[in-house]
Each structure stands twice: as C-alpha cells, then as structure tokens.
Amino acid sequence: MEIKLQQNDTIISKTDTSGKITYVNKGFVTISEFDEVQLIGQPHNILRHQAMPKAIFSYLWSTITAGDAMFAYVVNKTAQDNYYWVLAHITPITDDTGEICAYQSLRRKANPLALEIIKPIYQKMLDIEKSEDVEASLAYLSELLESENSDYNSFINMLQTQR
C-alpha cells in the first residue's frame, strides 16, 4: 500500500560516509514505520524498494562522494512493506578541513505530475538492468537527459515545479 506524504511532511536523515544511518527525525520514523532503534546504525538501503533502479543510486553516490548535492525521486519501502515516494535532496556534510564526513537527506512530497513521468523512466531503467546491467541503465538515463538538453538535477527540479 502506498503511503502518501502530506505537503508539510519532512523526512530528514543523516548517514556516515559509508551510508549507515546516524540520525532520523520523527517524520522519518513515522513514514518509514520503523522504530528509531531499528534504523540507527543500519545501512540506508534498508529502505530500498525493488521499484528503484540501482543506476539512480549509482549516480547518486558518485555525485555526493564528489562533493555535490543531488535531487532525486526515490521510492522507499517501509517496515510494514508499504511504500512512499519522495523528492530527496542529498547533500554532503564537510568537517573543518573540508573533508566529507557525513551526508544529509531532506525529503518531501513528490509532485504527483512528476511521478507520472518518473515511474515509466524508472521502469525502463529496471528493465535494462534486468536484461543488461546498471551501466546500460545509466547510459539510457544519460541519453534521456541529453534529449531533454538537461542535467539530472535540472531535470528533476523542472519536474517538481510543473503544475
């Protein structure tokens, strides 16, 4: 069953550089249907839903480990095997020396119109991953963005702001 976020719902989490959860806000606990103690110390992919292409996470990790922020539509699973869609904004956190020491993700309600576009794209990427591999899925995404004359973050932001 899909859990639909409300307009003012905010989900926040922080991870260490290996992706282990170090902080979750109350909104995260409520939406994810996990207890805080079940989440802290776990890899963030505990929430990975099978409808989420691996290529998106590959792109995400290469972006944030390079020190750049990223927006992405993400479908997560809950502790009760429900799911929810979010627009995630993932940012690296740096220490006093400028080294990345953690990551923060702020998630909010995904634009339903954007999801009508994203879901078939993600399904195509999943199909490519099954028949070929993650690299082929990334190539498909790259070709799609090129055809839109866009980079990934701009494409996602354009989708989020459409009415």
Residue, then its C-alpha position, 0 to 999 in steps of 0.5 A: m500500500e502506498i503511503k502518501l506524504q502530506q505537503n508539510d511532511t519532512i523526512i530528514s536523515k543523516t548517514d556516515t560516509s559509508g551510508k549507515i544511518t546516524y540520525v532520523n527525525k520523527g517524520f522519518v520514523t513515522i513514514s518509514e514505520f520503523d522504530e528509531v532503534q531499528l534504523i540507527g546504525q543500519p545501512h540506508n538501503i534498508l529502505r530500498h524498494q525493488a521499484m528503484p533502479k540501482a543506476i539512480f543510486s549509482y549516480l547518486w553516490s558518485t555525485i555526493t562522494a564528489g562533493d555535490a548535492m543531488f535531487a532525486y525521486v526515490v521510492n522507499k519501502t517501509a517496515q510494514d512493506n508499504y511504500y512512499w515516494v519522495l523528492a530527496h535532496i542529498t547533500p554532503i556534510t564537510d568537517d573543518t578541513g573540508e573533508i566529507c564526513a557525513y551526508q544529509s537527506l531532506r525529503r518531501k512530497a513528490n509532485p504527483l505530475a512528476l511521478e507520472i513521468i518518473k515511474p515509466i523512466y524508472q521502469k525502463m531503467l529496471d528493465i535494462e538492468k534486468s536484461e543488461d546491467v546498471e551501466a546500460s541503465l545509466a547510459y539510457l538515463s544519460e541519453l534521456l537527459e541529453s534529449e531533454n538538453s538537461d542535467y539530472n538535477s535540472f531535470i528533476n527540479m523542472l519536474q517538481t515545479q510543473r503544475 
